[in-house]
Amino acid sequence: MSKYVTAAEAVKVVKSDDRVYVQAAAAAPTILTKALTERAAELRNVEVCHLHTEGEAPYANPALAASFHVNSFFIGGNVRHTLKAGNGSYTPVFLSELPHLFRKNVLPIDVAFIHVSPPDRHGYCSLGVSVEATLAAIENAKLVIAQVNPQMPRTFGDGIIHVDEIDYLVEVNTPIYSHEEIPFTKEEERIGEYVASLIDDRSTLQMGIGSIPNAALSKLKNHKDLGLHTEMFSDGVIDLIESDVINCNYKGTLRGRVLATFLIGSKRLYDFVNDNPFIEMKESSMVNDTARIRKNPKMVAINSAIEVDVTGQVCADSIGANMYSGVGGQMDFIRGASLSEGGKAIIALPSITKRGESRIVPYLKQGAGVVSTRSHVQYIITEYGIADLYGKTLRQRVTEMVRIAHPTHQESIERAYYEMLH
């Protein structure tokens, strides 16, 4: 097929002043972005936009600021420096709404860089481990370039696209970006126990990546008939699916199937989801739609935060005024879980940072973003317990929150809050 070209040939279609969308997370098509970066001298003012991506982001080098500007919808560690350096921006957006920005032409896409499995005998490829907003980008881009990789898992759901929708195909054979599971600390294990204590049989779960979600999942081995409707998942769910703890039999949305919009984990995870009809990968506008999330009875949303104040305001996207990550899907799921019959919205975090500073604070740092407001939050969990804030007055919340702060900080937090009021 004449569509098959080298990466260098494919990226020649990108022109100065174009906007390029790059598929996210573990599916980041880094062979294409590297080839694009090598054209820096010929290009000016190309906007490269994406959610968090794994791997290197050479176009984010501040020395190439005249050629490339990074627009992050969720900030990954590989581009975080661009915000201070001036060659990057952050666009706040709920993950549920990102596809609409492309469909409504608020952010027109010139070229989409994607990463797919090889076409099957019918000519269909799979977006594999990351659908998120990529489908909307493909539909609305003037040109679509795909990295075609036999190591990309073939997943079911929205991410099945015909080769006719792709303008150029670049054959590669590289491993998908992976994360091995990190052992959890005793504090994280304790948090996991508290989280698990709030989860009833027949609940549907949403949780992210990391030690706390994995710690919580490790405590669910004796639960029954759990469901999974989540923005993303990692290795922690595999044993629970294989032992029939997670069977999705009582979900209200897509019963009998796991629902997610992207995945990051080890090769074991990618092998598990490959050609597995139990896993459905759908666009983020569907997965993160609050109206669909709330249809799951006993929906439990488990999210984290950078800091939480004693009234329940959750900062999860910035450290003070410095952007760190993004809004993502936290609000989508916190609201969906809160509105679900028997649902629970949980924020789980260690009580202190690695440097010993309290993450339960009398007031958020100056410039900090409130991702979930004090009226959205139900449960806050640290290794010191569960604060149930639902229906509580501000004064009652302060008492609850101080109780789950690190003991060395409890008195000073409470005092600072009340001093601020007078």
GIMO-V501199 format. One record per run of one state. SS is the DSSP state (H for helix, E for strand, L for the rest). FROM is the first residue (numbers start at 1). LEN is the number of residues. If there is no record, write none. Layout:
SS&FROM&LEN, SS&FROM&LEN
//
This chain:
L&1&3, E&4&1, L&5&2, H&7&7, L&14&5, E&19&4, L&23&2, E&25&1, L&26&4, H&30&8, L&38&2, H&40&3, L&43&3, E&46&5, L&51&2, E&53&1, L&54&4, H&58&3, L&61&1, H&62&3, L&65&3, E&68&5, L&73&8, H&81&5, L&86&2, E&88&3, L&91&4, H&95&9, L&104&7, E&111&6, L&117&7, E&124&3, L&127&3, E&130&1, L&131&3, H&134&7, L&141&2, E&143&7, L&150&6, E&156&2, L&158&2, E&160&3, H&163&3, L&166&2, E&168&5, L&173&13, H&186&12, L&198&6, E&204&4, L&208&3, H&211&8, L&219&7, E&226&4, L&230&2, E&232&2, L&234&1, H&235&8, L&243&3, E&246&1, L&247&11, E&258&3, L&261&1, E&262&2, L&264&3, H&267&7, L&274&5, E&279&3, L&282&2, H&284&4, L&288&2, H&290&4, L&294&5, E&299&5, L&304&3, E&307&3, L&310&4, E&314&2, L&316&2, E&318&2, L&320&2, E&322&2, L&324&6, H&330&10, L&340&4, E&344&5, L&349&3, E&352&1, L&353&5, E&358&1, L&359&1, E&360&2, L&362&10, E&372&1, L&373&6, E&379&4, L&383&2, E&385&4, L&389&5, H&394&11, L&405&2, H&407&15, L&422&1
//
